[in-house]
Amino acid sequence: MITCPKCHAQLEDGSRFCDSCGAPIPETPADPVQTPEPAVQQPEAETPSAAVYCPYCGQPTADASPFCPNCGKPLNGTDQHADHDQHGPQPQEDKKQKKSKKGFIFAGIGVVLVAALVLVFILIGGNSGSSSRNYAMYVKDKEIYYTGFSRNDPLQVTSRLADSGDIDNYDFVSGSGELSAMCHLSEDGSLLFFPDRLSYSDDGYSLYWRKINTPKEEAVKIDSDVLTYSVSDDSSYITYRKNDTLYQYDRKKEDKQKIASDVGMYRVSADGKIILYMNTENVLYRAEKGADREKIDSDVSNLSYVSDDLSTILYIKDGTLYQKEGDGDKEKISSDVDNVLASYESGEIYYIKADTAEVPLSDYVYDDKKESDASLKEPEYPGWNATDAEYEAYESAYDEYNTKLQRDNFRQYLEQEKMELTTYTLCYYDGEEETTLSDSFSYNSYSRAVDNAVISYTAYDADDDIGVKLSELEDIYNVSNLVTEALYSASEVYVAVGGTVAPLDRETAGNLILSHDGSELYYFDEISENGDYGELYKVDISSSGELENIELYESDVYPGIIYFINDDSLLFFKDYKENKGELYIDQEKVDYDVYAYVIRYDEDTDKVTYFTDWNSEKGYGTLKIYSKKEGKKIADDVRDFSTLPNGDVLYLYDYSQKYYHGDLYLWDGKDAEKIDDSVICILPVY
């Protein structure tokens, strides 16, 4: 498990975004050696949650959480955009296969390095509410440096970041994203919160704060052994977890207060005065400054949604979905709820119920060889004087007979064995009552709109003759998977606007993608066998739920990477091979030979930054930026980059993979200026 650096929820290993608050989980993605898998995959019957697909990035999510753990987009209908920047390619291994000594230095202190094979692209939403002023942070000489691009910069922030002489440059490059998440600049840009004395163990780090404009003043230590922390909007309160104990530090008074022990996750309001937390025994509490804590409920299995101000929460207890608003009592929404798919400020909710039953395998296997096998007898061995043709005929007949015996064994197995089959019911709640939309909801493909209560999904036709042929079975132990595949292959696509459902009437449609407002549905058809390309279609959705104007949007589109980079601009690839391809935005070709693993979109500037001519062996490429149908080259031979709040771009040039450092440059849209040399890594600006 890993911990969200913003809301401190416990997440599954491998999450790149918090599925509770949408914050980025810092990582340094490995330079890929494999082509990402297409978004369409058939789920395992025993683990349907693994087949939930994000409607925006198309990647599988662990469950129906409010935010996608892969791309960070909101999945609960709220218009919360994860503000983040993630770091670029991980350093290439040299011939000696150099490895980090700790796997990494920051592991176990709240944010853990994740080895990701697929980094599709990254949304940047300004500076996560931090100062709008331009600044940069980077590591040099194993210390954190800050620059506001003034005469007095750079400022060495830390005094002994590497609390061990055994930590080398490679370690910092590997953990740069994690280290960045441990730093926070106040909204007015005057205060910097940062770690020092990183520990090899699970003891965390020492947390400090200091004034940026008075560099001669010493930093103030908040506490040691800090695992995670969050800062209020005015920087007055710092809430942090230390040894599973939750504290809050009053910066003005320079004292701390214990909030609770045995805390597993927590969320803090923007002003720092309200804290929602759950202990290790799954008891959910709400603590407000100046008041006694409130026990919300016990045995909470799923915290499905929390509003920004912590006033509204959705949670599941013993299969029952509850909603609690403000100081009011909890309200029961429905029973037997498995997960919440989407929730909206209007009070509308989409959720699913699960029913698991044991069914005989024989119910889903058609014995297409029953009659022919019944008459098939063991062939007699020909005599010593038989011809070659007679011997060949015998061998052929005996092979057929052996295959029949194998099928007999299959038949015996199928009569005795059962499989666990989970069926899902999709429900809609309008704020007052529940409506059942489908009793055969399929987990293999669905999408939900961000701004309005619209969901597209697949549902299998229970009336179809679903099953597999006995003659097609090669391995009896794979019957369950084949049955599951057959079940989902018989599915049809539907679109629900509120509680109104309309069929798409396209049998082979897949990879569903809804626009943010729910007015457009995109789907793939005729996907190639290797998943490299398919036909992308577009459907208009009326406010009353009618599906109109089905048209071919684009041909030969790569299904594995497609995403809305803002409210209505669709990013996708064509001619995709070996992690590169032609990049498109809204049918406008951006560039060719684009490296698909590091693409960053800045919502504030509406610019896309990317690499072309990427050299995987050397670990650099040509850095470009695209805006308003115009592309510009920033520099060749760039190792890594970070986009600043005003649209300027920091990048590392002339990077040595032997010593892991290079020259840091700032590009202002026209010219590049050298900022510093021997820089180990850039710390992305949050």
RAMOQUI-V89783 format. One record per backbone hydrogen bond with DSSP energy under -1.0 kcal/mol. NH is the residue of the N-H (numbers start at 1). CO is the residue of the C=O. E is the energy in kcal/mol with one decimal. If there is no record, write none. Layout:
# RAMOQUI-V89783
nh=[NH | NH]
co=[CO | CO]
e=[E | E]
This chain:
# RAMOQUI-V89783
nh=[2 | 4 | 11 | 15 | 16 | 17 | 18 | 22 | 25 | 50 | 51 | 52 | 54 | 58 | 61 | 65 | 67 | 68 | 72 | 75 | 76 | 80 | 90 | 97 | 107 | 109 | 116 | 122 | 124 | 130 | 131 | 136 | 138 | 139 | 140 | 143 | 145 | 146 | 147 | 153 | 155 | 157 | 163 | 167 | 172 | 173 | 174 | 175 | 176 | 179 | 180 | 181 | 183 | 184 | 186 | 189 | 192 | 193 | 194 | 196 | 198 | 199 | 205 | 206 | 207 | 208 | 209 | 210 | 212 | 217 | 220 | 222 | 223 | 226 | 227 | 230 | 232 | 233 | 235 | 238 | 239 | 240 | 241 | 242 | 245 | 246 | 247 | 248 | 249 | 250 | 251 | 254 | 255 | 257 | 259 | 260 | 263 | 264 | 265 | 267 | 269 | 272 | 275 | 276 | 277 | 278 | 279 | 280 | 282 | 284 | 285 | 286 | 287 | 289 | 291 | 294 | 296 | 297 | 300 | 301 | 302 | 304 | 304 | 305 | 307 | 310 | 313 | 314 | 315 | 316 | 317 | 320 | 321 | 322 | 323 | 324 | 326 | 328 | 331 | 333 | 334 | 337 | 338 | 339 | 341 | 342 | 343 | 344 | 347 | 349 | 350 | 351 | 352 | 353 | 355 | 357 | 359 | 361 | 363 | 364 | 366 | 368 | 373 | 374 | 386 | 391 | 392 | 393 | 394 | 395 | 396 | 397 | 398 | 399 | 400 | 401 | 402 | 403 | 404 | 405 | 406 | 407 | 408 | 409 | 410 | 411 | 412 | 413 | 414 | 415 | 417 | 419 | 421 | 423 | 425 | 426 | 427 | 428 | 429 | 430 | 435 | 437 | 438 | 441 | 442 | 447 | 449 | 451 | 454 | 455 | 456 | 457 | 458 | 459 | 460 | 461 | 464 | 466 | 468 | 470 | 472 | 473 | 478 | 479 | 482 | 483 | 484 | 485 | 486 | 487 | 488 | 489 | 491 | 492 | 494 | 495 | 496 | 497 | 498 | 500 | 502 | 504 | 509 | 510 | 513 | 515 | 518 | 521 | 522 | 523 | 524 | 525 | 528 | 531 | 534 | 535 | 536 | 537 | 538 | 539 | 540 | 541 | 542 | 545 | 548 | 551 | 553 | 554 | 557 | 558 | 563 | 565 | 571 | 572 | 574 | 577 | 580 | 581 | 582 | 583 | 584 | 585 | 586 | 588 | 590 | 591 | 594 | 595 | 596 | 600 | 601 | 602 | 603 | 606 | 608 | 609 | 610 | 612 | 613 | 615 | 619 | 620 | 621 | 622 | 623 | 624 | 625 | 626 | 627 | 632 | 634 | 635 | 638 | 639 | 642 | 644 | 647 | 649 | 650 | 651 | 652 | 653 | 656 | 660 | 662 | 663 | 664 | 665 | 666 | 667 | 668 | 673 | 675 | 676 | 679 | 680 | 681 | 683]
co=[11 | 9 | 2 | 12 | 69 | 69 | 23 | 18 | 16 | 47 | 48 | 49 | 59 | 54 | 52 | 63 | 19 | 73 | 68 | 66 | 66 | 78 | 29 | 94 | 104 | 106 | 114 | 599 | 601 | 127 | 186 | 147 | 145 | 681 | 143 | 140 | 138 | 155 | 136 | 150 | 146 | 144 | 161 | 164 | 168 | 169 | 170 | 171 | 173 | 175 | 176 | 177 | 180 | 193 | 191 | 186 | 210 | 184 | 208 | 206 | 161 | 204 | 226 | 196 | 223 | 194 | 220 | 192 | 190 | 214 | 209 | 207 | 207 | 205 | 241 | 239 | 237 | 270 | 232 | 249 | 230 | 247 | 228 | 245 | 242 | 260 | 240 | 257 | 238 | 255 | 236 | 250 | 250 | 248 | 246 | 246 | 244 | 278 | 278 | 276 | 274 | 269 | 287 | 267 | 285 | 265 | 283 | 262 | 279 | 297 | 277 | 294 | 275 | 273 | 288 | 286 | 284 | 284 | 282 | 316 | 316 | 302 | 314 | 314 | 312 | 307 | 324 | 305 | 322 | 302 | 320 | 317 | 334 | 315 | 331 | 313 | 311 | 325 | 323 | 321 | 321 | 319 | 352 | 352 | 350 | 350 | 76 | 348 | 344 | 429 | 342 | 427 | 339 | 425 | 423 | 421 | 419 | 417 | 360 | 361 | 468 | 366 | 369 | 370 | 383 | 387 | 388 | 389 | 390 | 391 | 392 | 393 | 394 | 395 | 396 | 397 | 398 | 399 | 400 | 401 | 402 | 403 | 404 | 405 | 406 | 407 | 408 | 409 | 410 | 411 | 413 | 359 | 357 | 355 | 353 | 438 | 351 | 435 | 349 | 433 | 428 | 426 | 426 | 424 | 458 | 456 | 454 | 516 | 452 | 496 | 447 | 494 | 445 | 492 | 440 | 490 | 461 | 464 | 364 | 366 | 469 | 470 | 475 | 476 | 478 | 479 | 480 | 481 | 482 | 483 | 484 | 485 | 488 | 459 | 457 | 502 | 455 | 500 | 453 | 497 | 495 | 493 | 506 | 524 | 522 | 520 | 515 | 539 | 513 | 537 | 510 | 535 | 533 | 528 | 557 | 525 | 554 | 523 | 551 | 521 | 548 | 519 | 546 | 542 | 540 | 538 | 536 | 536 | 534 | 573 | 571 | 569 | 563 | 584 | 582 | 580 | 577 | 594 | 574 | 591 | 572 | 588 | 570 | 585 | 583 | 583 | 581 | 611 | 579 | 609 | 122 | 607 | 124 | 602 | 626 | 600 | 624 | 622 | 593 | 620 | 615 | 615 | 638 | 612 | 635 | 610 | 632 | 608 | 630 | 625 | 623 | 623 | 621 | 652 | 650 | 648 | 644 | 667 | 642 | 665 | 640 | 663 | 661 | 656 | 679 | 653 | 676 | 651 | 673 | 649 | 671 | 666 | 664 | 664 | 662 | 139 | 139 | 137]
e=[-2.4 | -2.5 | -3.7 | -1.8 | -3.6 | -2.2 | -3.3 | -1.3 | -3.3 | -1.4 | -2.1 | -1.3 | -2.9 | -1.3 | -4.1 | -1.6 | -1.4 | -2.5 | -1.5 | -5.9 | -1.0 | -1.1 | -1.9 | -2.4 | -2.2 | -1.6 | -1.1 | -3.5 | -3.2 | -2.6 | -1.0 | -2.3 | -1.9 | -2.4 | -2.5 | -1.7 | -3.3 | -2.6 | -2.3 | -1.1 | -3.4 | -2.7 | -1.1 | -1.2 | -1.2 | -2.2 | -2.5 | -1.6 | -1.1 | -2.5 | -2.3 | -1.6 | -1.7 | -2.5 | -2.8 | -1.7 | -2.6 | -3.3 | -2.1 | -1.8 | -2.2 | -1.4 | -1.6 | -2.4 | -2.9 | -2.7 | -2.0 | -1.8 | -2.9 | -1.6 | -3.2 | -3.2 | -1.1 | -3.0 | -2.9 | -2.4 | -2.5 | -3.2 | -1.8 | -2.3 | -2.3 | -2.4 | -2.2 | -3.0 | -1.9 | -2.9 | -3.1 | -2.3 | -3.1 | -3.1 | -2.8 | -1.9 | -1.2 | -2.2 | -3.5 | -1.3 | -2.9 | -2.8 | -1.5 | -3.2 | -2.6 | -1.6 | -3.0 | -2.8 | -2.0 | -2.2 | -2.0 | -2.1 | -2.0 | -2.8 | -3.2 | -2.6 | -3.2 | -2.9 | -2.1 | -3.4 | -2.5 | -1.3 | -2.5 | -2.2 | -1.3 | -1.0 | -1.2 | -1.7 | -2.5 | -1.8 | -2.2 | -2.5 | -2.0 | -2.6 | -2.4 | -2.4 | -2.7 | -3.0 | -2.5 | -2.3 | -3.2 | -2.0 | -3.2 | -3.4 | -1.1 | -3.9 | -2.9 | -1.3 | -2.2 | -1.8 | -1.6 | -2.1 | -2.3 | -2.2 | -2.9 | -2.0 | -2.6 | -2.3 | -2.5 | -2.2 | -2.6 | -1.9 | -1.2 | -1.8 | -2.9 | -1.7 | -2.3 | -1.4 | -1.7 | -2.2 | -2.5 | -2.2 | -2.2 | -2.5 | -2.1 | -2.4 | -2.8 | -2.2 | -1.9 | -2.1 | -2.7 | -2.0 | -1.8 | -2.3 | -2.1 | -2.0 | -2.2 | -1.9 | -2.0 | -2.6 | -2.2 | -2.2 | -2.8 | -1.7 | -2.5 | -2.7 | -2.9 | -2.7 | -2.7 | -2.8 | -3.3 | -2.9 | -2.7 | -1.7 | -2.8 | -2.8 | -1.5 | -2.1 | -2.9 | -2.7 | -2.8 | -3.1 | -2.0 | -2.3 | -2.8 | -2.4 | -1.1 | -2.6 | -1.6 | -1.3 | -1.6 | -1.9 | -2.1 | -2.7 | -1.2 | -1.5 | -1.9 | -1.2 | -2.1 | -2.6 | -2.3 | -2.6 | -2.3 | -2.4 | -2.4 | -2.1 | -1.4 | -2.8 | -3.0 | -2.6 | -3.2 | -2.5 | -2.4 | -2.0 | -2.5 | -2.9 | -1.4 | -1.9 | -2.6 | -2.5 | -1.2 | -2.8 | -3.1 | -1.8 | -3.3 | -2.1 | -2.9 | -1.3 | -1.1 | -3.1 | -2.9 | -3.2 | -2.8 | -2.6 | -2.8 | -3.1 | -2.7 | -1.6 | -3.1 | -2.3 | -2.4 | -1.9 | -2.6 | -3.0 | -2.2 | -2.2 | -3.7 | -2.1 | -2.1 | -3.0 | -1.5 | -1.2 | -3.1 | -2.3 | -3.0 | -2.3 | -2.9 | -1.7 | -3.3 | -1.1 | -2.8 | -2.4 | -2.7 | -2.6 | -3.1 | -2.6 | -2.9 | -1.9 | -2.5 | -2.9 | -2.3 | -2.2 | -1.1 | -3.0 | -2.5 | -1.1 | -1.7 | -2.9 | -2.8 | -2.9 | -2.5 | -2.9 | -2.8 | -2.8 | -3.1 | -1.2 | -3.0 | -2.7 | -2.1 | -3.1 | -2.2 | -2.3 | -2.8 | -2.2 | -2.4 | -2.8 | -2.8 | -1.7 | -1.9 | -2.7 | -2.9 | -2.7 | -2.6 | -2.9 | -2.2 | -2.5 | -3.4 | -1.3 | -3.0 | -2.6 | -1.0 | -2.8]
